[in-house]
Amino acid sequence: MEKNAELEQQKEEILTQSEELLIVNEEITLKNEMITSSITYAKTIQKAILPIDENMKKYFDFFNVFRPKDIVSGDFYWFTKLKIENKFFIFVAVVDCTGHGVP
């Protein structure tokens, strides 16, 4: 009988641990979904601010390959044309943000 009581106690402990694991798993899943959603939104913003290739082709013979490792990249490029005191200037930036950003 003592063995049965011990087995019953172990069973209850396992059930309790299983319920706790389910709760923790749900929390992790929710947090992962929130993080992924945020990163996906960052991708949308990033795509919106990158220059349009056709605008750059007016001034440069070029190509670009922009393939983030995951959903979003820390690296970006930028282009603009400004008129300053009746002179036109073209500004180009290629920025490498290695080691920063989302994990």
ChimeraX attribute file (.defattr): number of C-alpha atoms within 10 A of each C-alpha:
attribute: neighborCount
match mode: 1-to-1
recipient: residues
	/A:1	6
	/A:2	7
	/A:3	8
	/A:4	9
	/A:5	10
	/A:6	11
	/A:7	12
	/A:8	12
	/A:9	12
	/A:10	12
	/A:11	12
	/A:12	12
	/A:13	12
	/A:14	12
	/A:15	12
	/A:16	12
	/A:17	12
	/A:18	12
	/A:19	12
	/A:20	12
	/A:21	12
	/A:22	12
	/A:23	12
	/A:24	12
	/A:25	12
	/A:26	12
	/A:27	12
	/A:28	12
	/A:29	12
	/A:30	12
	/A:31	12
	/A:32	12
	/A:33	12
	/A:34	12
	/A:35	13
	/A:36	13
	/A:37	12
	/A:38	12
	/A:39	17
	/A:40	14
	/A:41	14
	/A:42	15
	/A:43	16
	/A:44	13
	/A:45	12
	/A:46	15
	/A:47	13
	/A:48	10
	/A:49	11
	/A:50	13
	/A:51	14
	/A:52	12
	/A:53	13
	/A:54	9
	/A:55	12
	/A:56	18
	/A:57	11
	/A:58	8
	/A:59	10
	/A:60	10
	/A:61	7
	/A:62	8
	/A:63	9
	/A:64	7
	/A:65	5
	/A:66	11
	/A:67	10
	/A:68	12
	/A:69	8
	/A:70	10
	/A:71	14
	/A:72	19
	/A:73	20
	/A:74	15
	/A:75	16
	/A:76	17
	/A:77	14
	/A:78	14
	/A:79	15
	/A:80	12
	/A:81	13
	/A:82	11
	/A:83	9
	/A:84	8
	/A:85	6
	/A:86	7
	/A:87	7
	/A:88	10
	/A:89	11
	/A:90	11
	/A:91	10
	/A:92	12
	/A:93	10
	/A:94	10
	/A:95	11
	/A:96	12
	/A:97	11
	/A:98	9
	/A:99	8
	/A:100	10
	/A:101	10
	/A:102	11
	/A:103	5
